[in-house]
Amino acid sequence: MLHNVYLYGGQVTSWKNAHGEELLFVSSKASFRPPRAIRGGIPICFPQLKSTGSLEQYGFARNRIWSIDLDPPPSPSDISHKAFVDLILTHSEEDMKIWPHRYDCRLRVALGPTGDLMLTSRIRNTNTDGKSFTFRFAYQTYFFVTDISEVRVEGLETLDYLDNLKNGERFTEQEDAITFESEVDKVYLSTPTKIAILDHERKRTFELRKDGLPDAVVWNPWDKKAKSMADFGDNEYMHMLCVEAACVEEPITLKPGEEWKGRQEISAVPSSYCSEQLDPLRLLLRG
């Protein structure tokens, strides 16, 4: 049996197509135990994306044990799900010492009828002291690619981005598509709802569709940084690319009782767009 969702981190770690090919990257050196986050799959970044104060980088959601959500909110699209699981993360006394807010963070991981992988997050402010809170969020999706030098990302051309390798300085993308020859760590702003990742070597295209997440992070550590990461193989950068549906530039603010909803859907199709569809029965969910 194949398990693809871990309660640790509420994290998807496997998504395969009808041919049994893995579509997500997980490092061979990944740790699946606290306190280190799982390197690969789709980590949930909440309530922040960078180290500030006592909060760890990318927040704490990816380092916590989630629970099965026994009382999920109703979803009108349930009928289209071939399989799904609902998870929930709530505040703990430990977390309130570093982020003093009460919240419910719900996650539905679902498979569509053609094998699309859908993640829907709902975050509610449950503070009883009348205080609002502000957060940032990202689905840090690690795509498996055959050869990063043969990959291009389309849909982000002409957009402004923040270059994290240049102290977050703002630039405008000049290329027709993003290609990779060295380390990349960019935050594209006010991005379209659809982004395409073309794996030329595999003749496969990933389509990423998102809602409620206006920005997109594109990251590959390349060789030098890969060698400095304990939970990442020296040459594994060649076979992965992070494209993250995110809310980075403008944080989200919720008053008590208010809820935010964000969604990401990804599909993998032959680059010719004419071959058979993915088979959702080949991927199983575990809570």
Secondary structure, 3 states (H helix, E strand, C coil): CCCCEECECCEECCCECCCCCECECECCCCCCCCCCCCCECECEEECCCCCECCECCCECHHHCECEECCCCCCCCCHHHCCEEEEEEEECCHHHHCCCCCCEEEEEEEEECCCCCEEEEEEEEECCCCCCCEEEEEEECCEEECCCHHHEEEECCCCCEEEEHHHCCEEEECCCCCECCCCCEEEEECCCCCEEEEEECCCCEEEEEEEECCCEEEEEECHHHHHHHCCCCCCCHHHHEEEEEEEEEEEEEEECCCCEEEEEEEEEEEECCCCCCCCCHHHCCCCC
